[in-house]
Amino acid sequence: MPDLTAPIVNWATDMIGSYGITAVFLLMVLESACIPVPSEAIMLFGGFLAGQGKVTFIGVVTAGVLGNLVGSWIAYWVGLKKGRDWALRWHWLHITPERLDMADRWFEKYGSWAVLIGRVLPIVRTFISLPAGIARMPFWRFSILTFIGCIPWVTLLAWLGLLVGDNWEAVQQKLHYFDYAVALAIIGGIVWIALRYRSRRAAAGGTGS
């Protein structure tokens, strides 16, 4: 079965090869604004170029995170000002009722935590900004949680690209198989840190009494 995303991936990597971290930033803006540009290819290729010494690793990660944030602002604004029905009219975006329903359910169930943790989940990470805007989540809370939530996924992808070098494209083609495993690992780490913090607070409270 032919890879229908190959032309988009080729275009994206050509842009990054020509314009470096500026292209990483702009492409990640598009991806996070629900336009079908795969973040996996963008960040893996950016990490690969960092390994080649053509860009810096910190520059790639920073451009990726900030691009995700700005793109999320756009999607948040669409949800806030235009609503769900307007977003679904734009069939050239990869917004579908099923994908938006998934993000809606996630946001309704977890609220603000959905914005933070949802950034590492397949499909949800792209669309979570829309229900956040529709629900009129406070903008600065949304921005802070989005910023924090983008860092693990963007950094991991860039690091993988740096690690695998010339094999980045093969990894990108197979990465969707590992999406849920990576997401579970990151979520597990966040839960472990939260539980440890809570147990320490409880122990400190018991000692204080």
C-alpha positions in Angstrom: 0.0 0.0 0.0 1.5 3.3 -1.0 2.4 5.8 1.7 0.1 8.8 1.1 2.1 11.0 3.5 5.3 10.6 1.5 4.9 13.8 -0.6 4.1 15.8 2.5 7.1 14.3 4.3 9.4 15.0 1.3 8.2 18.6 1.1 8.7 19.2 4.8 12.2 17.7 4.9 13.1 19.8 1.8 12.0 22.9 3.6 13.9 22.0 6.7 17.0 21.2 4.6 16.8 24.6 3.0 15.7 26.8 5.9 16.7 25.0 9.0 15.1 25.7 12.4 12.9 28.5 10.8 11.2 25.7 8.8 11.0 23.5 11.8 9.1 26.3 13.6 6.7 27.1 10.8 6.0 23.4 10.0 5.3 22.7 13.7 2.9 25.7 13.7 1.0 24.1 10.8 0.9 20.6 12.5 -0.4 22.0 15.8 -3.0 24.1 13.9 -4.5 20.8 12.6 -2.9 21.0 9.2 -1.6 17.6 8.0 2.1 17.9 8.4 3.6 15.0 10.5 5.5 16.2 13.6 7.3 12.9 13.6 9.0 13.6 10.3 9.7 17.2 11.2 11.4 16.6 14.5 13.2 13.4 13.5 14.7 15.1 10.4 15.6 18.1 12.6 17.4 15.8 15.0 19.2 14.2 12.1 20.4 17.5 10.9 21.6 18.4 14.4 23.6 15.2 14.3 25.1 16.4 11.1 26.1 19.7 12.7 23.9 21.7 10.3 21.7 23.0 13.1 21.9 22.8 16.9 19.9 20.3 18.9 18.7 23.0 21.3 17.6 25.1 18.4 15.6 22.3 16.8 13.8 21.5 20.1 13.1 25.2 20.9 11.7 25.7 17.4 9.6 22.6 17.7 8.1 23.5 21.1 7.5 27.2 20.2 5.9 26.1 16.9 3.6 23.7 18.7 2.6 26.5 21.1 1.8 29.0 18.4 -0.1 26.5 16.3 -2.0 25.5 19.4 -3.0 29.2 19.9 -4.4 29.2 16.4 -6.5 26.0 17.0 -7.6 27.4 20.4 -8.7 30.6 18.8 -10.7 28.6 16.2 -12.4 26.7 19.0 -13.1 29.9 21.0 -14.3 32.2 18.2 -15.6 29.9 15.5 -16.6 26.6 17.2 -16.7 23.0 16.3 -19.0 23.2 13.3 -16.8 25.8 11.6 -13.7 23.7 12.1 -15.3 20.7 10.6 -16.2 22.6 7.4 -12.6 22.8 6.4 -12.2 19.3 4.8 -8.7 20.0 3.6 -7.6 19.9 7.3 -7.2 16.5 8.9 -10.1 17.3 11.2 -12.8 14.7 11.3 -15.8 14.3 13.6 -14.3 11.1 15.0 -10.9 12.7 15.8 -12.6 15.8 17.3 -15.0 13.6 19.3 -11.9 11.8 20.8 -10.4 15.1 21.8 -13.7 16.3 23.2 -14.1 13.2 25.4 -10.6 13.5 26.6 -11.0 17.2 27.5 -14.4 16.6 29.2 -12.9 13.8 31.3 -9.7 15.3 32.4 -10.1 19.1 31.9 -6.8 21.0 32.2 -4.8 17.8 32.6 -6.0 16.8 29.1 -4.0 19.7 27.7 -0.9 18.7 29.6 -0.9 14.9 29.1 -2.8 14.9 25.8 0.3 16.4 24.1 2.0 13.0 24.0 -1.0 11.0 22.8 -1.6 10.1 19.2 -4.4 12.1 17.5 -5.4 13.8 20.8 -2.2 15.9 20.9 -3.2 17.6 17.6 -6.8 18.3 18.3 -7.0 19.0 22.1 -6.6 22.8 21.5 -10.0 23.0 19.8 -12.1 21.7 22.7 -10.0 23.8 25.1 -11.0 26.9 23.1 -14.6 25.9 22.8 -14.7 25.4 26.6 -13.1 28.8 27.1 -10.3 27.5 29.2 -8.3 30.4 30.5 -5.7 31.4 27.8 -2.6 31.6 30.0 -3.4 28.3 31.8 -3.9 26.7 28.4 -0.6 28.2 27.1 1.5 27.1 30.1 0.2 23.6 30.1 0.6 23.3 26.3 4.2 24.6 26.6 5.1 22.1 29.3 3.2 19.2 27.6 5.0 19.8 24.2 8.5 19.5 25.6 8.7 15.7 26.2 7.3 14.6 22.8 9.3 17.2 20.8 12.5 16.5 22.6 12.1 12.7 22.3 11.5 12.9 18.6 14.5 15.2 18.0 16.7 13.0 20.2 15.6 9.9 18.2 16.5 11.6 15.0 19.9 12.5 16.4 20.4 8.9 17.6 19.4 7.0 14.5 21.1 9.4 12.0 20.6 8.3 8.4 17.9 5.8 9.5 15.5 8.6 10.6 13.1 7.9 7.7 12.7 4.2 8.5 12.0 5.1 12.2 9.5 7.7 11.1 7.6 5.2 9.0 7.4 2.8 11.9 7.0 5.3 14.7 3.2 5.1 14.8 3.6 1.5 16.2 5.4 3.0 19.2 3.2 6.0 19.7 1.1 4.4 22.5 4.1 2.8 24.1 6.0 6.1 24.3 2.8 7.9 25.5 2.3 5.3 28.3 5.9 5.6 29.3 5.7 9.4 29.6 2.4 9.4 31.3 3.7 6.7 33.7 6.6 8.9 34.5 4.3 11.9 35.2 2.0 9.8 37.4 5.0 8.4 39.3 6.4 11.9 40.0 3.0 13.1 41.1 2.4 10.2 43.4 5.9 10.6 44.9 5.3 14.3 45.4 2.0 13.6 47.1 3.5 10.9 49.4 6.3 13.3 50.4 3.7 16.0 51.2 1.7 13.5 53.2 4.7 12.4 55.1 5.7 16.0 55.8 2.2 16.7 57.1 2.3 13.7 59.4 5.7 14.7 60.8 4.4 18.3 61.3 1.5 17.1 63.4 
